[in-house]
Amino acid sequence: MTLRIHWYLPTNGDNRDIVGSGDRSEKTLGAVADGFRAPSVDYLGQIARSAEQLGYEAVLTPTGLWCEDAWITTAALTQVTKRLKFLVAFRPGLVSPTLAAHQAATFQRVSGGRLLLNVVTGGDSAEQRRFGDQLDHDQRYARTDEFLAVLRGVTGLPPGETFSFAGEHFRIEDARVDAGPWGRPEIFFGGASPAAERVAARQADVYLAWGERPDQIAERLERMRKLAAAEGRELRFGIRLHVISRDTSAQAWAEADRLLSRITPERIAALQKDFANSESVGQRRMYELHGGDPGRLEVYPNLWAGYGLVRGGAGTALVGSHEEVAERIEEYHALGLDHFILSGQPHLEEAYWFAEGAGAVLRSRGLLASPTADDPARPTP
């Protein structure tokens, strides 16, 4: 299958250094200092238009109080793009699943079918309590399971039919949402805990992993295939990675070293303590790749864990020459990964570095479609 390459919208701001996902210790939204780029519609529009021109299929937009709201931001950006899809991250359970399905259907009509959904259950109880959510880790995933059952159930119904649901967390009566000619958006879902994997097997279209060694990814994909098969389903798979792709390997590693040199030991120590004790299984797995030690960050050839020293969420990057980065992507693709969600600081410039470098290599090998090969926003039959 052809690779599906996506980019990232930095709705918490951008920088030539590592801007932490969920870390507000450096700059607040709207601040301008040391080259910080505020997440304005103008700047995010530059990234979105460039991603579209360069052939990325979609852009992931994060969710949390540390960034701008994903729904509102991406809805604005649909008006300055034509084909680019938006992978909107949102937290299930904070709104009604019927309302979320209605929002998604409206987005589809406004954008011409350019919405994808990234479901983020939430791995940190402290963060969830800021939203008024008092459920523990496994209860949140049980609620997500019900939420997605409703979201899927109220869309795509035959004419005149409605959907009802009675669960522990939701009771829905006679609901129906018209999804239009594009249907329900694809559901992307990640999570490394047993509770998360069970929900993914039942409800996801694409299961996402953070960047780990190929042997670790292979083991997870095999387990997820078995879980999905037990539910009578098949999953597609994707991976979330940062990327530093350059003309030569030396140039790429020099950039990784520069990023690392900008991070103080005090900041690393403070954040690593939080990551090591995280309630999120995925976050702990990111920590275990390097154990907080800046001296052992290349955890596999061209797989660098430097981002994970100070950034929550996906903590690894593919680092190397364009050919090396393409080879690693091809290696992951051979395991069964089709969707690659990439990012790099600054996101505008790095979108070009990858697309015109490693992306061109992948296209020459027939693994990546031309930027103008088709229109990803066309309605599905």
NORHU-V334171 format. One record per residue. RES is the residue in one letter. SS is DSSP state (alpha for helix, beta for strand, coil for the rest). PSI is psi in whole degrees, 0 to 359 (* if undefined). D_FIRST is the distance of its C-alpha to the first C-alpha in Angstrom with 2 decimals. Layout:
RES_SS_PSI_D_FIRST ; RES_SS_PSI_D_FIRST
This chain:
M_coil_145_0.00 ; T_coil_143_3.81 ; L_coil_149_6.44 ; R_beta_109_9.02 ; I_beta_128_12.38 ; H_beta_159_15.56 ; W_beta_191_19.20 ; Y_beta_140_22.38 ; L_beta_115_25.66 ; P_coil_78_28.68 ; T_coil_6_30.92 ; N_coil_10_33.34 ; G_coil_166_33.97 ; D_beta_167_32.78 ; N_coil_165_34.38 ; R_coil_357_34.14 ; D_coil_178_34.58 ; I_coil_114_32.67 ; V_coil_118_33.36 ; G_coil_138_33.17 ; S_coil_109_31.09 ; G_coil_359_33.93 ; D_coil_113_36.53 ; R_coil_18_39.26 ; S_coil_339_41.62 ; E_coil_300_41.20 ; K_coil_148_41.18 ; T_coil_161_41.48 ; L_coil_132_39.60 ; G_coil_349_41.29 ; A_coil_153_42.92 ; V_coil_109_42.92 ; A_coil_147_43.83 ; D_coil_40_42.63 ; G_coil_9_39.89 ; F_coil_135_38.55 ; R_beta_114_36.68 ; A_coil_149_37.34 ; P_coil_61_34.50 ; S_coil_161_35.99 ; V_alpha_324_34.25 ; D_alpha_312_34.96 ; Y_alpha_314_33.28 ; L_alpha_328_30.26 ; G_alpha_322_30.07 ; Q_alpha_314_29.92 ; I_alpha_315_26.91 ; A_alpha_315_25.16 ; R_alpha_322_25.97 ; S_alpha_317_24.88 ; A_alpha_319_21.49 ; E_alpha_313_21.07 ; Q_alpha_324_22.32 ; L_alpha_352_20.13 ; G_coil_8_16.86 ; Y_coil_141_16.20 ; E_coil_320_14.81 ; A_beta_169_17.37 ; V_beta_133_20.20 ; L_beta_135_21.25 ; T_beta_125_24.96 ; P_coil_175_26.86 ; T_coil_144_29.62 ; G_coil_164_33.09 ; L_coil_348_36.63 ; W_coil_356_35.94 ; C_coil_174_33.82 ; E_coil_157_34.09 ; D_coil_131_33.12 ; A_alpha_319_29.44 ; W_alpha_311_30.03 ; I_alpha_316_32.83 ; T_alpha_312_31.33 ; T_alpha_327_28.02 ; A_alpha_320_29.93 ; A_alpha_320_32.01 ; L_alpha_343_29.09 ; T_alpha_337_27.62 ; Q_alpha_351_30.71 ; V_alpha_10_30.00 ; T_coil_167_26.32 ; K_coil_319_24.75 ; R_coil_334_20.95 ; L_coil_135_20.23 ; K_beta_160_19.37 ; F_beta_117_21.43 ; L_beta_95_20.39 ; V_beta_117_23.92 ; A_beta_136_25.09 ; F_beta_162_27.99 ; R_coil_115_30.17 ; P_coil_146_30.50 ; G_coil_344_34.07 ; L_coil_342_35.83 ; V_coil_167_35.74 ; S_coil_141_35.65 ; P_alpha_330_32.23 ; T_alpha_320_33.43 ; L_alpha_318_34.26 ; A_alpha_320_30.85 ; A_alpha_323_29.27 ; H_alpha_316_31.80 ; Q_alpha_316_30.98 ; A_alpha_318_27.26 ; A_alpha_319_28.15 ; T_alpha_317_30.52 ; F_alpha_317_28.00 ; Q_alpha_316_25.60 ; R_alpha_319_28.49 ; V_alpha_322_29.72 ; S_alpha_348_26.40 ; G_coil_38_24.96 ; G_coil_37_22.24 ; R_coil_30_21.07 ; L_beta_136_21.51 ; L_beta_150_19.37 ; L_beta_128_21.43 ; N_beta_107_21.63 ; V_beta_122_24.16 ; V_coil_100_26.48 ; T_coil_324_28.99 ; G_coil_116_31.04 ; G_coil_1_31.82 ; D_coil_111_35.26 ; S_alpha_325_38.14 ; A_alpha_318_40.32 ; E_alpha_319_37.90 ; Q_alpha_326_37.47 ; R_alpha_336_41.27 ; R_alpha_336_41.41 ; F_coil_2_39.77 ; G_coil_16_42.26 ; D_coil_117_39.89 ; Q_coil_4_41.85 ; L_coil_151_39.42 ; D_coil_179_38.49 ; H_alpha_302_35.01 ; D_alpha_327_34.35 ; Q_alpha_324_36.11 ; R_alpha_320_33.83 ; Y_alpha_327_30.78 ; A_alpha_320_32.67 ; R_alpha_320_33.36 ; T_alpha_319_29.72 ; D_alpha_312_28.83 ; E_alpha_318_31.45 ; F_alpha_313_30.54 ; L_alpha_329_26.94 ; A_alpha_320_28.24 ; V_alpha_313_30.50 ; L_alpha_318_28.06 ; R_alpha_324_25.70 ; G_alpha_328_28.78 ; V_coil_351_30.54 ; T_beta_154_27.73 ; G_coil_23_26.49 ; L_coil_149_29.76 ; P_coil_157_31.28 ; P_coil_132_34.23 ; G_coil_349_37.27 ; E_coil_152_35.72 ; T_coil_172_35.95 ; F_beta_133_34.69 ; S_beta_152_36.98 ; F_beta_137_36.37 ; A_beta_109_38.85 ; G_coil_189_37.83 ; E_coil_326_39.43 ; H_coil_335_38.22 ; F_coil_140_37.74 ; R_beta_113_39.66 ; I_beta_132_38.28 ; E_beta_124_40.20 ; D_beta_49_39.17 ; A_beta_151_36.49 ; R_coil_135_34.16 ; V_beta_126_31.98 ; D_coil_112_30.88 ; A_coil_358_27.34 ; G_alpha_191_27.57 ; P_alpha_346_25.02 ; W_alpha_345_22.13 ; G_coil_188_22.68 ; R_coil_137_22.39 ; P_coil_151_20.26 ; E_coil_144_17.40 ; I_beta_117_19.01 ; F_beta_136_17.92 ; F_beta_133_20.19 ; G_beta_172_21.16 ; G_coil_134_24.04 ; A_coil_352_24.97 ; S_coil_159_28.05 ; P_alpha_322_28.31 ; A_alpha_317_29.28 ; A_alpha_318_26.21 ; E_alpha_323_23.84 ; R_alpha_318_25.63 ; V_alpha_316_25.24 ; A_alpha_317_21.52 ; A_alpha_327_21.09 ; R_alpha_328_23.14 ; Q_alpha_337_22.24 ; A_coil_154_19.08 ; D_coil_318_15.79 ; V_beta_123_14.26 ; Y_beta_127_16.19 ; L_beta_139_16.95 ; A_beta_151_18.53 ; W_beta_160_20.70 ; G_coil_109_20.22 ; E_coil_178_21.69 ; R_coil_152_21.65 ; P_alpha_323_18.63 ; D_alpha_324_20.92 ; Q_alpha_319_21.77 ; I_alpha_317_18.24 ; A_alpha_319_17.40 ; E_alpha_318_20.57 ; R_alpha_318_19.88 ; L_alpha_320_16.43 ; E_alpha_318_18.08 ; R_alpha_318_20.95 ; M_alpha_326_19.01 ; R_alpha_319_17.16 ; K_alpha_318_20.71 ; L_alpha_318_22.21 ; A_alpha_319_19.79 ; A_alpha_324_20.28 ; A_alpha_337_24.00 ; E_coil_5_23.69 ; G_coil_29_21.94 ; R_coil_166_18.73 ; E_coil_143_15.12 ; L_coil_153_13.85 ; R_beta_164_10.82 ; F_beta_149_11.66 ; G_beta_171_12.64 ; I_beta_145_15.31 ; R_beta_120_18.30 ; L_beta_150_19.70 ; H_beta_169_22.28 ; V_beta_139_21.95 ; I_beta_97_24.60 ; S_beta_124_23.24 ; R_beta_172_26.03 ; D_coil_326_27.07 ; T_coil_157_28.40 ; S_alpha_320_28.03 ; A_alpha_320_31.70 ; Q_alpha_320_31.29 ; A_alpha_315_28.53 ; W_alpha_331_30.61 ; A_alpha_322_33.68 ; E_alpha_320_32.08 ; A_alpha_318_31.21 ; D_alpha_323_34.83 ; R_alpha_316_36.11 ; L_alpha_317_34.36 ; L_alpha_324_35.79 ; S_alpha_341_39.23 ; R_coil_358_39.41 ; I_coil_125_39.26 ; T_coil_149_42.62 ; P_alpha_326_43.13 ; E_alpha_319_44.80 ; R_alpha_319_41.80 ; I_alpha_312_39.51 ; A_alpha_318_42.02 ; A_alpha_316_42.46 ; L_alpha_326_38.81 ; Q_alpha_328_37.89 ; K_alpha_319_40.58 ; D_alpha_316_38.90 ; F_alpha_320_35.40 ; A_alpha_331_36.78 ; N_coil_13_38.47 ; S_coil_146_35.73 ; E_coil_339_35.30 ; S_coil_124_31.53 ; V_alpha_319_29.97 ; G_alpha_320_27.05 ; Q_alpha_321_29.67 ; R_alpha_324_31.60 ; R_alpha_322_28.58 ; M_alpha_317_28.18 ; Y_alpha_318_31.90 ; E_alpha_341_31.81 ; L_alpha_325_29.49 ; H_alpha_345_32.47 ; G_coil_22_35.42 ; G_coil_10_36.69 ; D_coil_111_37.48 ; P_coil_349_36.74 ; G_coil_353_37.26 ; R_coil_62_34.15 ; L_coil_339_31.34 ; E_beta_94_28.91 ; V_beta_351_27.57 ; Y_beta_155_24.96 ; P_coil_121_24.53 ; N_coil_7_23.69 ; L_beta_110_23.48 ; W_beta_129_26.61 ; A_coil_20_28.14 ; G_coil_325_30.69 ; Y_alpha_323_29.52 ; G_alpha_351_30.21 ; L_alpha_328_33.85 ; V_coil_358_34.64 ; R_coil_129_31.72 ; G_coil_161_30.87 ; G_coil_214_27.35 ; A_coil_126_24.55 ; G_coil_10_26.61 ; T_coil_154_24.53 ; A_beta_146_23.35 ; L_beta_123_21.42 ; V_beta_127_24.29 ; G_beta_188_24.52 ; S_beta_165_24.21 ; H_alpha_320_21.28 ; E_alpha_319_20.15 ; E_alpha_316_20.72 ; V_alpha_318_18.85 ; A_alpha_321_15.79 ; E_alpha_319_16.22 ; R_alpha_318_16.51 ; I_alpha_319_13.36 ; E_alpha_323_11.54 ; E_alpha_315_13.63 ; Y_alpha_320_12.75 ; H_alpha_322_8.97 ; A_alpha_337_9.87 ; L_alpha_342_11.78 ; G_coil_9_9.13 ; L_beta_126_9.50 ; D_beta_327_7.13 ; H_beta_125_10.31 ; F_beta_114_12.89 ; I_beta_110_16.30 ; L_beta_162_18.57 ; S_beta_167_22.27 ; G_coil_150_25.26 ; Q_coil_134_28.94 ; P_coil_152_29.90 ; H_alpha_335_26.84 ; L_alpha_305_27.75 ; E_alpha_318_28.14 ; E_alpha_333_25.33 ; A_alpha_320_22.81 ; Y_alpha_316_23.91 ; W_alpha_313_24.07 ; F_alpha_310_20.42 ; A_alpha_319_19.03 ; E_alpha_353_21.37 ; G_coil_269_21.05 ; A_alpha_324_18.02 ; G_alpha_318_15.88 ; A_alpha_323_17.35 ; V_alpha_315_16.59 ; L_alpha_322_12.85 ; R_alpha_321_13.07 ; S_alpha_337_15.21 ; R_coil_4_12.71 ; G_coil_16_10.15 ; L_coil_346_7.83 ; L_coil_131_9.40 ; A_coil_158_10.68 ; S_coil_149_14.44 ; P_coil_335_16.50 ; T_coil_20_17.88 ; A_coil_325_15.07 ; D_coil_178_15.44 ; D_coil_104_17.48 ; P_coil_348_15.78 ; A_coil_3_19.17 ; R_coil_147_19.46 ; P_coil_143_20.57 ; T_coil_148_18.36 ; P_coil_*_19.98
